[in-house]
C-alpha cells in the first residue's frame, strides 16, 4: 500500500514536470509572438502578457513536486554533510515535515483565496479581464501535490536503514 502511494505520487510529480515544461514552452512561444506583433506589425497585444505570466506561474507551482522528487530544491547541506548518516536522515525528515507544514498552510490560504475569487467573480484589471480562478487553481493544485510529494519523501526517509 505504501509503495503504491509513493509510486502514484511520483508518477503524478513526473507528469506535472512534463506539464510544467510544456507551460514554459508555451510562455516562450507567446513571448516571441508578442514581440513580433508589437515591433514588426505594430499591433496591440491584449491577452499575451497575462497568458505568459499565468502559464509561467502555473509552471512554477505545478513543477515544484517534480523538483522535490528529483532533489532539485536549493538547500544548504553543510551541516547535513558533517553529520552521521542516522542524523542526516533525521535532518531530512525534519526538513520535510517543515516543508509539509508550510505547504499545508499555503493550501489553506490559497484555497480561501480561490474560493473568494470564485464567489466574488474576481478578474484581472486588464482589458482581457481574465477570471482570477484561472491562475489560482494551478497554485492550489501545485501546493496539494507538493504536500503529497513531501509525505512520500518522509515515508521514504523513515524507511531508510540507519
Secondary structure, 3 states (H helix, E strand, C coil): CHHHHHHHHHHHHHHHHHHHHHHHHHHHHHHHHHHHHHHHCCCCCCCHHHHHHHHHHHHHHHHHHHHHHCCCCCCCCHHHHHCCHHHHHHHHHHHHHHHHHHHHHHHHHHHHHHHHHHHHCCECCCCCCCECHHHHHHHHHHHHHHHHHHHHHHHHHHHCCC
